[in-house]
């Protein structure tokens, strides 16, 4: 994935994940990028 695309996707995913539930406290989201789960986190 190109860096420019990664930035756009991160913003979209973060927004949707943070707004997926209505909670009294903020929902924290972390995103990692890599070819494997281990590389991403």
C-alpha positions as CSV (number, residue, x, y, z in Angstrom):
1,X,0.0,0.0,0.0
2,X,1.3,3.4,-0.9
3,X,1.9,5.8,2.0
4,X,-0.7,8.3,0.7
5,X,-3.3,5.5,0.5
6,X,-2.3,4.3,4.0
7,X,-2.9,7.7,5.5
8,X,-6.4,7.9,3.9
9,X,-7.3,4.4,5.0
10,X,-6.1,5.0,8.6
11,X,-8.3,8.1,8.9
12,X,-11.4,6.2,7.6
13,X,-10.8,3.2,9.8
14,X,-10.1,5.2,12.9
15,X,-13.2,7.3,12.4
16,X,-15.5,4.3,11.9
17,X,-14.0,2.2,14.7
18,X,-14.2,5.1,17.2
19,X,-17.8,5.8,16.3
20,X,-19.0,2.2,16.1
21,X,-20.3,2.3,19.7
22,X,-21.9,5.0,21.7
23,X,-20.0,5.0,25.0
24,X,-19.6,7.4,27.9
25,X,-15.9,7.2,27.5
26,X,-13.8,7.6,24.4
27,X,-12.9,4.4,22.5
28,X,-9.2,4.2,21.8
29,X,-8.1,2.7,18.5
30,X,-4.6,1.7,17.5
31,X,-3.6,0.8,13.9
32,X,-0.5,-1.0,12.9
33,X,0.6,-1.7,9.3
34,X,2.7,-4.6,8.1
35,X,2.8,-7.6,5.9
36,X,2.0,-9.8,8.9
37,X,0.3,-9.3,12.2
38,X,3.6,-9.4,14.0
39,X,5.1,-6.6,11.8
40,X,2.0,-4.5,12.3
41,X,2.1,-4.7,16.1
